[in-house]
């Protein structure tokens, strides 16, 4: 059975065809320009592909309330051209098949639980650190939603005593995203992260903030696996520093062996690499297909 998948990112859209086992058969990507241009390319890619369902993991904020008049919309995004765009409706108009819809990070968490680093578990966190910081969560086997959906990348963090950077978030200044996203690194240091690979102070500070976010998530949600992806997380020196900082922050309070002794196997890179989001969208498509057939 062929399933369609869309990883709708703020920078680029990735479209793919896969199967119910998470195998990606075909894929393409294109920049996130205007809605009209992007949707035209989406329709062109999926036309005549004979997909049975389609999953969308989207940048947000988005409306996930199925009882809402704006379900399926991208809502108050700072990407102004995309504000109040009925993404699901526009695609459903062209492809009247079951459509699964969630945040891009929830999709990535689902992909990692089905086929990646959290396979076999019923809870996990997926944090992406790149242009922004987003967090997807699965708890007791269910994707976490709420009033809208969690925005854990904007949790408040303690400022490092030696850090005078005001923060880069237009809403909160020095929240987690404001202090540790890719643009925050560039604004603080005057260079992109990949140009600062050998500057130890950069990554000590980065780990200090990321670890606070992770420690808070451990205390609030108690996930069985924590997965960190995104461009910034490709700096491999970050993970040992995050592990050390998380253990120091928790200070023995969470008395479980994975935190105390095996933290390198608990806080990990994506098992699916850069395919976590696309595989997760395949997972959303398959769940939508099964739900539709049970009606």
C-alpha positions as CSV (number, residue, x, y, z in Angstrom):
1,X,0.0,0.0,0.0
2,X,1.3,3.4,-1.0
3,X,1.1,6.3,1.5
4,X,1.9,10.0,1.0
5,X,3.9,12.0,3.4
6,X,4.6,15.8,3.7
7,X,7.1,17.3,6.1
8,X,6.0,20.9,5.9
9,X,8.9,22.9,7.2
10,X,9.3,26.7,7.4
11,X,12.4,26.5,5.2
12,X,11.4,23.6,2.9
13,X,8.7,21.1,2.1
14,X,9.7,17.5,1.8
15,X,7.2,15.2,0.0
16,X,7.5,11.4,-0.1
17,X,5.9,8.1,-0.9
18,X,6.3,5.3,1.5
19,X,4.6,2.1,2.8
20,X,3.1,1.1,6.1
21,X,6.5,-0.2,7.3
22,X,8.1,3.2,7.1
23,X,10.1,2.6,3.9
24,X,10.6,5.7,1.8
25,X,10.2,4.8,-1.9
26,X,10.3,8.2,-3.5
27,X,10.9,11.8,-2.2
28,X,11.4,15.3,-3.4
29,X,11.9,18.7,-1.7
30,X,11.4,22.4,-2.6
31,X,11.7,25.7,-0.8
32,X,8.9,27.0,1.3
33,X,7.9,30.0,-0.8
34,X,4.3,31.2,-1.2
35,X,1.4,28.9,-0.4
36,X,0.2,28.9,-4.0
37,X,3.6,28.0,-5.4
38,X,4.2,25.3,-2.8
39,X,0.8,23.7,-3.0
40,X,1.1,23.6,-6.8
41,X,4.3,21.5,-6.4
42,X,2.7,19.3,-3.7
43,X,-0.2,18.5,-6.0
44,X,2.1,17.9,-9.0
45,X,4.2,15.4,-7.0
46,X,1.3,13.3,-5.6
47,X,-0.9,13.3,-8.7
48,X,-1.2,9.8,-10.3
49,X,0.7,8.2,-7.4
50,X,-2.3,6.1,-6.2
51,X,-1.7,6.9,-2.5
52,X,-4.4,5.5,-0.1
53,X,-3.8,8.1,2.6
54,X,-1.6,11.1,3.3
55,X,0.2,12.4,6.4
56,X,1.3,16.0,7.1
57,X,3.7,17.1,9.8
58,X,3.7,20.9,9.7
59,X,5.4,23.9,11.1
60,X,3.1,25.9,13.3
61,X,1.3,27.0,15.2
62,X,-1.5,24.9,13.7
63,X,-5.1,24.0,14.6
64,X,-5.4,20.3,15.6
65,X,-8.9,20.5,17.1
66,X,-11.1,18.5,14.8
67,X,-14.2,20.3,16.2
68,X,-12.8,23.7,15.2
69,X,-13.8,25.6,12.1
70,X,-10.1,26.1,11.4
71,X,-8.9,22.5,11.9
72,X,-6.1,21.9,9.5
73,X,-5.0,25.5,9.3
74,X,-1.6,27.0,9.9
75,X,-2.6,29.8,12.2
76,X,-0.5,32.6,13.8
77,X,2.8,31.7,12.3
78,X,5.5,34.4,12.0
79,X,5.8,33.2,8.4
80,X,3.2,35.8,7.5
81,X,2.4,34.5,4.0
82,X,1.3,31.2,5.6
83,X,-0.8,32.7,8.4
84,X,-4.4,31.3,8.4
85,X,-3.8,29.0,5.4
86,X,-6.1,25.9,5.3
87,X,-3.3,23.4,4.5
88,X,-5.3,20.3,5.1
89,X,-8.3,21.6,3.2
90,X,-6.3,22.7,0.2
91,X,-4.7,19.2,-0.1
92,X,-8.0,17.4,0.7
93,X,-9.7,19.2,-2.2
94,X,-7.2,17.7,-4.6
95,X,-6.9,14.3,-2.9
96,X,-10.1,13.2,-1.2
97,X,-8.4,10.5,0.9
98,X,-7.8,10.1,4.7
99,X,-5.3,12.8,5.9
100,X,-3.4,12.7,9.1
101,X,-2.2,16.1,10.5
102,X,0.1,17.1,13.3
103,X,3.1,19.2,14.1
104,X,6.3,18.5,12.4
105,X,8.0,17.5,15.7
106,X,5.1,15.3,16.8
107,X,5.4,13.6,13.4
108,X,9.2,13.1,14.0
109,X,8.5,11.7,17.5
110,X,6.0,9.2,15.9
111,X,8.5,8.2,13.3
112,X,11.2,7.5,15.9
113,X,8.8,5.5,18.1
114,X,7.6,3.4,15.2
115,X,10.9,2.8,13.4
116,X,13.7,4.7,15.1
117,X,15.5,5.3,18.4
118,X,12.3,4.8,20.5
119,X,11.0,1.7,18.8
120,X,9.3,-0.6,21.2
121,X,8.6,2.1,23.7
122,X,5.4,3.9,24.5
123,X,6.8,7.3,25.2
124,X,9.5,9.6,23.9
125,X,10.4,13.2,23.3
126,X,11.7,14.5,20.0
127,X,13.5,17.9,20.2
128,X,14.7,19.6,17.1
129,X,17.2,22.4,17.3
130,X,17.7,24.5,14.2
131,X,16.0,27.6,12.9
132,X,13.8,27.3,16.0
133,X,13.4,24.8,18.8
134,X,10.4,22.5,18.7
135,X,9.5,19.5,20.8
136,X,7.2,16.7,20.0
137,X,6.0,14.2,22.7
138,X,4.3,10.9,22.9
139,X,3.0,9.8,26.3
140,X,1.4,6.4,27.1
141,X,1.3,5.7,23.3
142,X,-0.5,9.0,22.4
143,X,0.7,12.1,20.7
144,X,0.5,15.0,23.2
145,X,-1.9,17.9,22.2
146,X,-3.9,20.2,24.4
147,X,-5.5,23.7,24.0
148,X,-3.5,23.9,20.7
149,X,-0.3,21.8,21.0
150,X,2.7,22.0,23.2
151,X,5.3,24.7,22.5
152,X,8.1,23.4,24.7
153,X,10.8,25.1,22.7
154,X,9.6,28.3,24.4
155,X,10.0,27.2,28.0
156,X,11.8,29.6,30.3
157,X,15.4,28.8,31.3
158,X,17.9,30.2,33.7
159,X,20.5,32.5,32.3
160,X,24.1,31.5,32.5
161,X,26.0,33.8,34.9
162,X,28.5,34.7,32.2
163,X,25.9,35.2,29.4
164,X,24.9,38.8,28.6
165,X,23.0,37.9,25.4
166,X,19.5,39.3,25.5
167,X,17.9,36.4,23.6
168,X,16.6,36.1,20.1
169,X,12.9,35.2,20.6
170,X,10.6,38.0,19.4
171,X,8.0,37.0,22.1
172,X,10.1,36.0,25.1
173,X,13.7,37.1,24.4
174,X,15.6,34.6,26.6
175,X,13.4,31.4,26.4
176,X,15.0,28.2,25.3
177,X,14.6,28.9,21.6
178,X,15.8,32.5,22.2
179,X,19.0,31.3,23.8
180,X,19.9,28.1,21.9
181,X,18.4,28.0,18.4
182,X,20.6,28.3,15.3
183,X,19.8,32.0,14.8
184,X,20.5,32.7,18.5
185,X,24.0,31.1,18.1
186,X,24.6,33.3,15.1
187,X,23.3,36.5,16.7
188,X,25.3,35.9,19.9
189,X,28.6,34.9,18.2
190,X,28.4,36.6,14.8
191,X,28.9,33.4,13.0
192,X,26.9,30.3,12.1
193,X,27.2,27.2,14.3
194,X,29.1,25.2,11.7
195,X,31.8,27.9,11.6
196,X,32.2,27.7,15.4
197,X,32.8,24.0,15.7
198,X,36.1,24.3,17.5
199,X,35.0,27.0,19.9
200,X,34.4,25.1,23.1
201,X,32.7,28.0,24.9
202,X,30.0,28.1,22.2
203,X,29.0,24.5,22.9
204,X,29.4,24.6,26.7
205,X,26.9,27.5,26.7
206,X,24.6,25.7,24.2
207,X,24.6,22.5,26.2
208,X,23.9,24.5,29.4
209,X,20.6,25.8,27.9
210,X,19.6,22.6,26.1
211,X,20.2,20.5,29.2
212,X,17.8,22.8,31.2
213,X,15.1,22.1,28.6
214,X,15.7,18.4,28.7
215,X,15.8,18.2,32.5
216,X,12.5,20.0,32.7
217,X,11.0,17.6,30.2
218,X,12.2,14.6,32.2
219,X,10.6,16.0,35.3
220,X,7.3,16.9,33.6
221,X,6.8,14.0,31.2
222,X,9.2,11.3,32.3
223,X,9.8,10.1,28.7
224,X,11.4,6.7,28.1
225,X,13.7,8.1,25.4
226,X,14.8,11.6,24.4
227,X,15.8,12.2,20.8
228,X,17.5,15.4,19.7
229,X,17.7,16.3,16.0
230,X,18.0,19.3,13.8
231,X,21.0,21.1,12.3
232,X,22.5,22.3,15.6
233,X,22.4,18.8,17.1
234,X,24.7,17.5,14.3
235,X,27.6,19.0,16.3
236,X,28.5,15.7,17.9
237,X,30.5,17.3,20.7
238,X,27.1,18.6,22.1
239,X,25.8,15.2,23.3
240,X,28.4,14.4,26.0
241,X,28.0,18.0,27.3
242,X,24.2,17.7,27.4
243,X,24.5,14.4,29.2
244,X,26.8,15.9,31.8
245,X,24.7,19.0,32.3
246,X,21.4,17.0,32.6
247,X,22.9,14.7,35.3
248,X,24.2,17.7,37.2
249,X,20.8,19.5,37.0
250,X,18.9,16.5,38.2
251,X,21.5,15.8,40.9
252,X,20.4,12.2,41.5
253,X,16.7,13.1,42.0
254,X,15.5,10.9,39.1
255,X,16.7,7.6,40.4
256,X,16.6,5.5,37.3
257,X,19.6,3.7,35.8
258,X,19.1,5.2,32.4
259,X,19.6,8.6,33.8
260,X,22.2,7.8,36.4
261,X,24.3,5.3,34.5
262,X,23.3,5.0,30.8
263,X,22.4,8.5,29.9
264,X,24.2,8.2,26.5
265,X,21.6,5.6,25.6
266,X,18.8,7.7,26.9
267,X,19.4,11.1,25.2
268,X,20.3,10.2,21.6
269,X,20.4,11.5,18.0
270,X,17.5,10.3,15.7
271,X,17.7,6.7,14.8
272,X,16.1,7.7,11.4
273,X,18.5,10.5,10.8
274,X,17.1,13.3,8.6
275,X,14.1,11.0,7.7
276,X,12.4,11.2,11.1
277,X,9.9,13.8,10.0
278,X,9.1,12.2,6.7
279,X,8.8,8.7,8.2
280,X,6.6,10.2,10.9
281,X,4.3,11.7,8.3
282,X,4.0,8.2,6.8
283,X,3.0,7.0,10.2
284,X,0.3,9.7,10.4
285,X,-1.0,8.7,7.0
286,X,-1.2,5.0,8.1
287,X,-3.0,5.9,11.3
288,X,-5.5,8.0,9.3
289,X,-6.0,5.1,6.9
290,X,-6.7,2.7,9.7
291,X,-9.1,5.1,11.5
292,X,-11.0,5.7,8.3
293,X,-11.5,2.0,7.7
294,X,-12.8,1.5,11.2
295,X,-15.7,3.9,10.7
